[in-house]
Amino acid sequence: MTQLSGAEGQAALALARRVVEAAVRREPLDRGALPPVFSERRGVFVTLTEDGQLRGCIGLPYPIAPLADAIVEAGASAALTDPRFSPVRPAELSRIRVEVTVLTTPAPIPGPAERRADHVEIGRHGLIVRGQGTSGLLLPQVATEYGWTPVAFLDQTCIKAGLPGGCWRSTGVEVSLFEGQIFHE
């Protein structure tokens, strides 16, 4: 899967910004002209911050939709339906900053479960933990922002999934890695 160019990344950001504003204002969306890569199936997350604090973050971790459609779905959901936050109000839009993370396809960590931390590179990998009927995902930039070690990153992803920290050492829990190309305003 090829990375987006700088210009394509800026187009992804511009689309996400238009999506957020249209969704919040309840206006029709103009997607505008998009480069061909936007028709490729990609995983993507749209993250919203306000005054440096998380305000919404929703995405599609697997490449199940064309990039343009995934950005539209994730951007509108991050603005309006992230269950951790109230919907973004029109008065907030000037303070909202948008970030788009385009993902590689997640792949299970190879080898024995107790050695999974050896495969995690902070700043490069994001994680998905899946087990006991639940899952959790943390983007690559989260571990960097908090200064976590690979073990702490794995533990926190388990906790995000509603599972106990350290569950990643169990063979009954699946842990996948992915990479993310980050574009932000």
C-alpha positions in Angstrom: 0.0 0.0 0.0 1.6 3.2 -1.1 1.8 6.3 1.1 -0.1 9.4 0.3 1.9 12.3 -1.1 2.0 15.6 0.8 -0.5 17.1 -1.6 -2.8 14.0 -1.2 -2.5 14.3 2.6 -3.5 18.0 2.4 -6.5 17.0 0.3 -7.5 14.4 2.9 -7.3 17.1 5.6 -9.3 19.6 3.5 -12.0 16.9 2.9 -12.1 16.1 6.6 -12.4 19.8 7.5 -15.3 20.2 5.0 -17.0 17.0 6.4 -16.8 18.2 10.0 -18.1 21.7 9.2 -20.9 20.4 7.0 -21.9 17.8 9.6 -21.9 20.3 12.5 -23.8 22.9 10.5 -26.2 20.3 9.0 -25.3 21.5 5.5 -24.7 19.5 2.3 -21.2 18.3 1.8 -19.1 19.3 -1.3 -16.4 16.7 -1.6 -14.6 18.6 -4.3 -12.2 17.1 -6.8 -10.1 14.4 -5.2 -6.9 12.6 -6.4 -7.3 8.9 -7.6 -5.9 7.5 -4.3 -9.2 8.5 -2.7 -11.0 5.7 -4.5 -8.6 3.1 -3.0 -9.9 1.2 0.1 -8.0 2.5 3.1 -8.4 2.5 6.9 -8.5 6.0 8.3 -9.1 7.9 11.6 -10.2 11.5 12.0 -9.2 13.1 15.2 -10.5 16.4 16.5 -8.9 18.5 19.2 -10.0 21.7 20.8 -7.4 23.9 22.6 -5.1 20.9 22.5 -7.6 18.5 24.1 -9.2 15.5 22.4 -12.7 16.4 21.2 -13.5 13.4 19.0 -11.8 10.5 17.3 -13.5 7.9 15.2 -12.3 5.8 12.3 -12.4 2.7 10.2 -9.4 0.6 11.1 -9.7 -1.8 8.2 -9.7 -0.9 4.4 -13.4 -1.6 3.9 -14.3 1.6 2.1 -12.7 4.0 -0.4 -10.6 6.6 1.4 -13.0 9.4 0.5 -16.0 7.6 1.9 -14.0 6.5 5.0 -13.0 10.1 5.7 -16.6 11.3 5.3 -17.9 8.6 7.7 -15.1 9.1 10.3 -15.2 12.9 10.2 -18.9 13.2 10.7 -18.9 10.6 13.4 -15.9 12.2 15.2 -17.8 15.5 15.2 -21.2 14.3 16.1 -21.3 10.8 17.6 -18.1 10.0 19.5 -19.7 8.5 22.7 -17.1 10.1 24.9 -18.1 13.7 24.0 -21.1 15.8 23.3 -21.6 16.8 19.6 -19.4 19.6 18.3 -21.3 22.9 18.2 -21.0 25.4 15.4 -19.5 28.0 17.8 -16.6 25.6 18.4 -15.6 25.1 14.8 -13.0 27.9 14.7 -11.2 26.2 17.7 -11.3 22.7 16.3 -8.2 21.2 14.8 -8.4 18.3 12.4 -6.0 15.3 12.1 -6.3 12.5 9.6 -4.4 9.2 10.1 -4.4 6.9 7.0 -3.7 3.3 8.1 -1.9 0.3 6.7 -3.9 -2.9 6.9 -3.6 -4.3 10.5 -1.7 -7.6 10.8 -1.4 -10.0 13.8 1.9 -9.8 15.7 3.8 -13.0 14.9 5.4 -15.4 17.4 4.6 -16.3 21.0 2.1 -14.0 22.9 4.6 -13.2 25.7 7.1 -11.8 23.2 4.6 -9.4 21.5 6.2 -6.3 23.1 9.4 -7.1 21.1 7.6 -6.3 17.9 6.1 -3.0 18.9 8.0 0.2 17.7 6.8 3.3 19.5 6.1 6.1 17.1 5.7 3.7 14.2 3.0 1.1 15.2 -0.6 1.4 16.3 -2.3 -1.5 18.1 -5.5 -3.3 18.0 -6.3 -5.8 20.9 -9.3 -8.1 20.3 -10.5 -10.7 22.8 -13.4 -11.8 25.0 -15.9 -10.2 22.6 -14.4 -6.8 22.7 -11.6 -4.8 21.0 -9.7 -1.6 21.5 -7.4 0.5 19.2 -4.8 3.1 19.9 -3.2 5.1 17.1 0.7 5.2 16.8 0.8 8.9 18.0 -0.8 8.0 21.3 2.2 6.1 22.7 4.5 8.9 21.6 2.3 11.6 23.2 2.3 9.7 26.5 5.9 8.5 26.4 4.9 4.9 26.8 7.1 1.8 26.5 5.9 -1.0 24.2 4.7 -2.9 27.3 2.7 0.2 28.6 1.3 0.7 25.1 0.1 -2.9 24.9 -1.3 -2.6 28.5 -3.2 0.6 27.6 -4.6 -0.9 24.4 -6.0 -3.8 26.5 -7.5 -1.3 28.9 -9.0 0.6 26.0 -10.7 -2.7 25.0 -12.2 -3.0 28.5 -9.8 -5.9 29.3 -7.2 -6.1 32.0 -3.7 -4.7 31.3 -1.4 -7.5 30.4 -4.1 -9.5 28.6 -1.9 -9.2 25.5 0.3 -12.0 27.0 -2.6 -14.4 26.5 -2.9 -16.7 23.5 -6.7 -16.1 23.7 -6.2 -12.4 22.8 -5.3 -11.2 19.3 -3.0 -8.3 19.0 -2.5 -6.6 15.6 -0.1 -3.9 14.4 -0.6 -1.2 11.9 1.2 1.9 10.8 -0.4 5.3 10.3 0.5 8.3 8.1 -0.5 11.4 10.0 -1.7 14.7 8.5 -2.7 17.6 10.8 -3.7 21.2 10.5 
